[in-house]
Amino acid sequence: MRKKINSILINTAVIGLFSLCSQQVFTSPAFSQSTTGGSGFSDTNLLISTLTADNAIQLDASLAELSDELDAAKTDLTAATATFNTSQETLSSASNIFQDSNNALDALKDQLSSTETALTTTVGALNSATAELLTLQSELSALPAGDPSAAELATQIEALETTINTELQPAVAELEASLTSTTSEISETQTIVDQNAANLSQAQADADKSKQELDAAQAELDQTNSEIESANNLFASELDNITTQVNGLSDEQIVRLNQKLNSAIRQGLVLEIDAAQLEMVLQGEFSKQQIDTFAKAFIERAKLFKKANQLAELAEKTGNDQLLLRAEQTRERASAQMVKRFAKIEKIGIRNAAREAKREAKEAKKASNDAKKVAKKAAKAASSAAKDAAKAAKEAAKDAAKAAKEAAKDAAKAAKEAAKEAAKEAKKAAKKASKS
């Protein structure tokens, strides 16, 4: 039954096995030497290190690349923070300047309003004084010569003319000049306010842009940190899965895998065997021959992909497209060999299953024959026991009858003796009774 499972697992897994074949085979000095210390080939840690070597190297490469991205993201964030802080200072300054100029404009407008009010009041007073002057002059003209009130009117007219000429008219002129000046200042200040408003608007736009750039820089840093965490989590997950699978292998399977895969370590190869592929060995209960073929498949692929990568690198340096073609052909050959190796594993599984079935059938037949012999012996023993029991029962019955007969004879004899004795006693009693 386990060999049937073996065959089914191979058929299922081999279909999706070659998605890794287009990936680069990495090498790392950390795994370039034999590490058969500790418990030797029975060491589970040695096998786990071998199986996760490619994941560790990919993690190192990812972290190295992400480290550069992290440094760049931190630099960008520092620059964006400085730009944002500067923009906030500029915005604050522009806001203060705008507010100050706007306050000055409001003050000028208040001053203009006050000047207009004062001018209206002064013009009104001048008009009233002028009208009164005309009235007094008319009254003075209407008086007859020598009229005593003429002198008083003349004095009033003179005083009013003095007020008009020295106070009211100069005041109106001054207020009109002030009104003109204030209006001009308001116009100039309004221009300044408009420019400050434009500066404030630009400062706000710059601040908004710098905030967006700051948020983008922070997001980039967060994304890089997230990718670093994901890379570490991915490695940890694969390590956990591989460890679980390795711990489920038998001691013989661990030793065999270490023996076969250790040669790849000595050659500086890193094998791409993931937890799903190792599951085939565990669930299929691979034999030594299957493990040997399994290991050979991945070692061959690692060698061919290493060669293909070298050809691709040489093609890039020399610009020789023929080398690229050879590299691709080498990868295709690696994939084809993987298919052949896993087909062989399946055949071994089928052969082992047939051998196991034959062995089990032979054992079943032997067990059946042994059971028949045991049953025959048991029947014979039972028959013999039955005969012995019958004979024993017959002898026992015979003995019991004899014993009963002897007991009856003894009882009869005893009864006879007892009767005889009783008669004798009765006779004595009768004789004694007749005498008396």
Legacy VTK file of the C-alpha trace (Angstrom):
# vtk DataFile Version 3.0
C-alpha trace
ASCII
DATASET POLYDATA
POINTS 436 float
0.000 0.000 0.000
2.800 2.476 0.882
4.407 1.807 -2.505
1.174 2.777 -4.243
1.210 6.048 -2.304
4.830 6.456 -3.396
3.834 6.207 -7.074
0.864 8.556 -6.732
2.951 11.232 -4.985
5.588 11.129 -7.707
2.974 11.516 -10.451
1.419 14.472 -8.655
4.596 16.301 -7.711
6.605 15.870 -10.883
4.089 17.935 -12.873
4.866 21.142 -10.995
8.450 20.337 -10.206
10.135 22.312 -12.945
8.895 25.815 -12.168
12.214 26.272 -10.380
14.265 25.257 -13.405
14.420 28.809 -14.791
15.832 30.166 -11.536
19.496 30.804 -10.901
21.481 28.259 -8.912
23.293 30.198 -6.220
26.590 29.286 -4.625
27.811 30.508 -1.282
31.148 30.144 0.531
29.158 29.334 3.667
28.113 26.030 2.093
31.138 25.314 -0.082
32.766 22.902 2.358
31.660 19.638 3.920
29.953 20.092 7.261
29.709 16.512 8.444
30.704 17.359 11.995
28.590 16.731 15.040
26.651 13.483 14.546
27.890 13.013 10.971
25.433 11.957 8.301
22.754 11.265 10.916
22.746 14.962 11.878
19.366 16.493 11.071
20.835 20.014 11.301
23.286 19.162 8.521
20.417 18.084 6.265
18.326 21.135 7.158
21.280 23.434 6.372
21.794 21.712 3.022
18.113 21.910 2.063
17.740 25.570 3.098
21.074 26.777 1.683
19.429 28.260 -1.424
16.817 29.998 0.730
19.531 31.445 2.978
21.516 32.727 0.000
18.402 34.207 -1.616
17.582 35.854 1.719
21.097 37.311 1.955
20.863 38.624 -1.624
17.427 40.106 -0.994
18.507 41.720 2.266
21.649 43.128 0.622
19.557 44.718 -2.136
16.917 45.873 0.320
19.642 47.295 2.567
20.688 49.654 -0.235
17.045 50.538 -0.821
16.593 51.080 2.917
19.568 53.457 3.070
18.255 55.360 0.047
14.760 55.504 1.576
16.173 56.840 4.857
18.209 59.461 2.964
15.131 60.485 0.963
13.067 60.683 4.135
15.693 62.873 5.843
15.804 65.212 2.831
12.002 65.273 2.558
11.725 66.037 6.275
14.174 68.944 5.944
12.304 70.276 2.896
8.988 69.932 4.723
10.318 71.772 7.797
11.706 74.559 5.597
8.395 74.832 3.745
6.556 75.072 7.056
8.869 77.877 8.183
8.396 79.669 4.844
4.639 79.199 5.095
4.587 80.574 8.624
6.680 83.598 7.568
4.519 84.231 4.486
1.385 83.961 6.614
2.763 86.496 9.114
3.825 88.902 6.349
0.427 88.604 4.680
-1.343 89.150 7.971
0.773 92.215 8.781
0.185 93.775 5.353
-3.505 92.989 5.532
-3.702 94.558 8.965
-1.947 97.663 7.569
-4.468 97.758 4.726
-7.353 97.513 7.175
-5.816 100.361 9.227
-5.543 102.534 6.106
-9.122 101.765 5.196
-10.193 102.732 8.713
-8.124 105.900 8.396
-9.745 106.651 5.009
-13.170 106.161 6.494
-12.349 108.498 9.392
-10.911 111.108 7.002
-14.017 110.905 4.806
-16.211 111.370 7.862
-14.140 114.316 9.068
-14.145 115.843 5.582
-17.904 115.494 5.308
-18.308 117.148 8.694
-15.829 119.953 7.885
-17.367 120.591 4.457
-20.736 120.760 6.129
-19.388 123.271 8.634
-17.800 125.310 5.803
-21.033 125.312 3.845
-22.960 126.390 6.932
-20.441 129.137 7.665
-20.521 130.339 4.058
-24.313 130.418 4.057
-24.329 132.314 7.331
-21.744 134.733 5.940
-23.942 135.442 2.933
-26.887 136.034 5.213
-24.959 138.472 7.395
-23.601 140.267 4.366
-27.122 140.564 2.977
-28.394 141.921 6.271
-25.538 144.400 6.420
-26.267 145.655 2.912
-29.890 146.163 3.787
-29.161 148.448 6.762
-29.439 152.188 6.257
-26.348 154.266 6.593
-25.420 155.053 10.146
-27.375 152.145 11.566
-25.764 151.309 14.933
-26.166 147.501 14.336
-24.011 147.702 11.214
-20.813 147.669 13.263
-21.837 144.514 15.102
-22.770 142.784 11.836
-19.472 143.847 10.343
-17.651 142.346 13.335
-19.573 139.074 12.983
-18.871 139.007 9.261
-15.186 139.550 9.831
-14.984 136.863 12.487
-16.877 134.399 10.290
-14.661 135.180 7.294
-11.637 134.613 9.493
-13.020 131.227 10.604
-13.769 130.255 7.045
-10.439 131.397 5.639
-8.144 130.322 8.463
-9.869 127.205 9.802
-12.561 125.656 7.720
-11.122 126.014 4.234
-7.592 124.911 5.299
-9.120 122.006 7.195
-11.080 120.907 4.123
-7.973 121.239 1.961
-5.942 119.242 4.479
-8.576 116.527 4.755
-8.886 116.314 0.970
-5.111 116.020 0.673
-5.129 113.354 3.411
-7.957 111.545 1.632
-5.971 111.547 -1.601
-2.827 110.383 0.159
-4.622 107.631 2.078
-6.359 106.446 -1.090
-2.967 106.233 -2.806
-1.497 104.348 0.152
-4.430 101.961 0.152
-3.833 101.251 -3.533
-0.131 100.624 -2.932
-0.813 98.539 0.167
-3.483 96.532 -1.690
-0.843 95.690 -4.303
1.472 94.541 -1.524
-1.323 92.521 0.105
-2.132 90.866 -3.238
1.532 89.977 -3.724
1.759 88.654 -0.168
-1.409 86.631 -0.740
0.164 85.146 -3.874
3.334 84.417 -1.910
1.251 82.780 0.841
-0.621 80.705 -1.719
2.667 79.566 -3.270
4.101 78.814 0.167
1.001 76.744 0.961
1.338 74.880 -2.345
5.021 74.240 -1.622
4.141 73.048 1.880
1.453 70.704 0.515
3.893 69.352 -2.064
6.615 68.836 0.531
4.063 67.037 2.764
3.187 64.721 -0.111
6.877 64.097 -0.749
7.385 63.441 2.964
4.458 60.996 3.013
5.806 59.304 -0.122
9.287 58.996 1.405
7.796 57.560 4.603
5.680 55.131 2.565
8.778 54.051 0.622
10.643 53.431 3.872
7.669 51.504 5.293
7.439 49.458 2.087
11.142 48.590 2.219
10.860 47.571 5.878
7.818 45.491 4.980
9.745 43.759 2.191
12.586 43.022 4.603
10.113 41.537 7.068
8.448 39.520 4.295
11.812 38.162 3.122
12.679 37.076 6.664
9.215 35.570 7.191
9.436 33.684 3.881
12.763 32.164 4.886
11.479 31.346 8.390
8.390 29.673 6.930
10.412 27.514 4.521
12.863 26.688 7.318
9.969 25.586 9.563
8.473 23.465 6.772
11.813 21.847 5.905
12.528 21.199 9.599
9.123 19.562 10.021
9.702 17.348 6.983
13.230 16.379 8.044
12.048 15.509 11.563
9.495 13.171 9.967
12.102 11.234 7.994
13.482 7.941 9.249
17.054 7.758 10.514
18.012 5.734 7.437
16.518 8.340 5.086
18.349 11.190 6.881
21.683 9.378 6.657
21.150 8.506 2.987
20.136 12.059 2.011
23.101 13.537 3.876
25.479 11.074 2.215
24.220 11.821 -1.269
23.646 15.575 -0.960
26.915 16.267 0.856
28.800 15.815 -2.408
26.959 18.859 -3.781
28.168 20.905 -0.819
31.748 19.843 -1.471
31.346 20.953 -5.105
30.066 24.374 -4.084
26.541 23.653 -5.328
23.379 24.732 -3.596
20.373 22.529 -4.269
16.875 23.877 -4.762
14.780 21.321 -2.885
11.739 22.758 -1.163
9.453 21.336 1.512
6.868 20.131 -1.024
9.490 18.054 -2.861
10.903 16.701 0.400
7.340 15.701 1.287
7.566 13.174 -1.584
10.410 11.416 0.212
8.521 11.452 3.514
5.070 10.411 2.325
6.385 8.052 -0.358
8.664 6.327 2.146
11.459 6.382 -0.426
13.877 3.483 -0.469
17.644 3.999 -0.597
17.617 3.556 -4.374
14.851 6.137 -4.761
16.703 8.595 -2.482
19.868 8.088 -4.517
17.986 8.911 -7.728
16.192 11.819 -6.073
19.486 13.359 -4.900
21.181 12.720 -8.240
18.359 14.526 -10.078
18.857 17.736 -8.110
22.642 17.558 -8.150
22.679 17.120 -11.939
20.278 20.018 -12.368
22.399 22.234 -10.091
25.519 21.418 -12.140
23.808 22.102 -15.475
22.234 25.339 -14.267
25.579 26.470 -12.898
27.091 25.816 -16.316
24.186 27.603 -18.033
24.648 30.648 -15.792
28.362 30.725 -16.578
27.586 30.606 -20.303
25.041 33.409 -19.919
27.539 35.569 -18.015
30.197 34.944 -20.673
27.683 35.798 -23.411
26.890 39.077 -21.682
30.579 39.953 -21.458
31.443 38.975 -25.041
28.147 39.704 -26.778
28.175 36.173 -28.260
24.538 35.159 -28.821
25.591 31.563 -29.497
26.587 31.273 -25.869
23.087 32.403 -24.854
21.647 29.677 -27.079
23.925 27.083 -25.480
22.900 28.324 -22.031
19.225 27.890 -22.887
19.884 24.430 -24.341
21.713 23.472 -21.156
18.714 24.534 -19.060
16.388 22.526 -21.290
18.657 19.495 -20.930
18.558 19.924 -17.154
14.755 19.936 -17.199
14.644 16.879 -19.445
16.994 14.985 -17.155
14.857 15.874 -14.150
11.853 14.336 -15.911
13.851 11.159 -16.612
15.100 10.897 -13.045
11.643 11.249 -11.559
10.276 8.755 -14.051
12.968 6.367 -12.827
11.936 7.039 -9.225
8.387 6.115 -10.177
9.550 2.903 -11.872
11.576 1.981 -8.808
8.476 2.629 -6.719
6.378 0.390 -8.954
9.029 -2.335 -8.884
9.331 -2.052 -5.123
5.548 -2.166 -4.810
5.407 -5.334 -6.930
8.226 -6.882 -4.932
6.506 -5.903 -1.706
3.207 -7.308 -2.950
4.919 -10.575 -3.917
6.624 -10.762 -0.547
3.383 -10.038 1.263
1.574 -12.673 -0.817
4.301 -15.216 -0.023
4.104 -14.340 3.642
0.318 -14.569 3.507
0.513 -18.018 1.864
3.042 -19.190 4.446
0.854 -17.793 7.202
-2.132 -19.652 5.683
-0.192 -22.923 5.518
1.043 -22.458 9.048
-2.526 -21.781 10.140
-3.722 -25.006 8.462
-0.983 -27.011 10.185
-1.843 -25.466 13.495
-5.543 -26.170 12.909
-4.813 -29.807 11.965
-2.685 -30.281 15.030
-5.359 -28.651 17.120
-8.059 -30.937 15.658
-5.927 -34.022 16.249
-5.189 -32.916 19.756
-8.870 -32.242 20.356
-9.838 -35.706 19.056
-7.229 -37.388 21.199
-8.334 -35.369 24.151
-11.967 -36.358 23.535
-11.040 -40.060 23.404
-8.984 -39.785 26.557
-11.837 -37.978 28.251
-14.376 -40.655 27.197
-12.084 -43.433 28.396
-11.481 -41.639 31.634
-15.220 -41.120 32.077
-15.911 -44.841 31.416
-13.256 -45.914 33.912
-14.591 -43.447 36.409
-18.157 -44.766 35.948
-16.965 -48.345 36.323
-15.071 -47.475 39.462
-18.071 -45.603 40.789
-20.397 -48.594 40.154
-17.983 -50.979 41.846
-17.695 -48.674 44.778
-21.476 -48.396 44.984
-21.864 -52.188 44.861
-19.317 -52.654 47.620
-21.023 -49.941 49.627
-24.422 -51.647 49.159
-23.006 -55.043 50.172
-21.427 -53.521 53.247
-24.684 -51.786 54.076
-26.720 -54.963 53.712
-24.289 -56.864 55.886
-24.407 -54.183 58.454
-28.196 -54.146 58.346
-28.304 -57.944 58.747
-25.993 -57.834 61.701
-28.035 -55.038 63.178
-31.273 -56.988 62.711
-29.741 -60.088 64.194
-28.538 -58.163 67.183
-31.923 -56.522 67.536
-33.697 -59.901 67.505
-31.326 -61.208 70.072
-32.014 -58.285 72.315
-35.739 -58.644 71.777
-35.550 -62.287 72.740
-33.718 -61.433 75.927
-36.274 -58.825 76.767
-39.155 -61.222 76.221
-37.562 -63.871 78.365
-37.022 -61.447 81.145
-40.561 -60.276 80.894
-41.979 -63.804 81.209
-40.022 -64.413 84.399
-41.431 -61.517 86.110
LINES 1 437
436 0 1 2 3 4 5 6 7 8 9 10 11 12 13 14 15 16 17 18 19 20 21 22 23 24 25 26 27 28 29 30 31 32 33 34 35 36 37 38 39 40 41 42 43 44 45 46 47 48 49 50 51 52 53 54 55 56 57 58 59 60 61 62 63 64 65 66 67 68 69 70 71 72 73 74 75 76 77 78 79 80 81 82 83 84 85 86 87 88 89 90 91 92 93 94 95 96 97 98 99 100 101 102 103 104 105 106 107 108 109 110 111 112 113 114 115 116 117 118 119 120 121 122 123 124 125 126 127 128 129 130 131 132 133 134 135 136 137 138 139 140 141 142 143 144 145 146 147 148 149 150 151 152 153 154 155 156 157 158 159 160 161 162 163 164 165 166 167 168 169 170 171 172 173 174 175 176 177 178 179 180 181 182 183 184 185 186 187 188 189 190 191 192 193 194 195 196 197 198 199 200 201 202 203 204 205 206 207 208 209 210 211 212 213 214 215 216 217 218 219 220 221 222 223 224 225 226 227 228 229 230 231 232 233 234 235 236 237 238 239 240 241 242 243 244 245 246 247 248 249 250 251 252 253 254 255 256 257 258 259 260 261 262 263 264 265 266 267 268 269 270 271 272 273 274 275 276 277 278 279 280 281 282 283 284 285 286 287 288 289 290 291 292 293 294 295 296 297 298 299 300 301 302 303 304 305 306 307 308 309 310 311 312 313 314 315 316 317 318 319 320 321 322 323 324 325 326 327 328 329 330 331 332 333 334 335 336 337 338 339 340 341 342 343 344 345 346 347 348 349 350 351 352 353 354 355 356 357 358 359 360 361 362 363 364 365 366 367 368 369 370 371 372 373 374 375 376 377 378 379 380 381 382 383 384 385 386 387 388 389 390 391 392 393 394 395 396 397 398 399 400 401 402 403 404 405 406 407 408 409 410 411 412 413 414 415 416 417 418 419 420 421 422 423 424 425 426 427 428 429 430 431 432 433 434 435
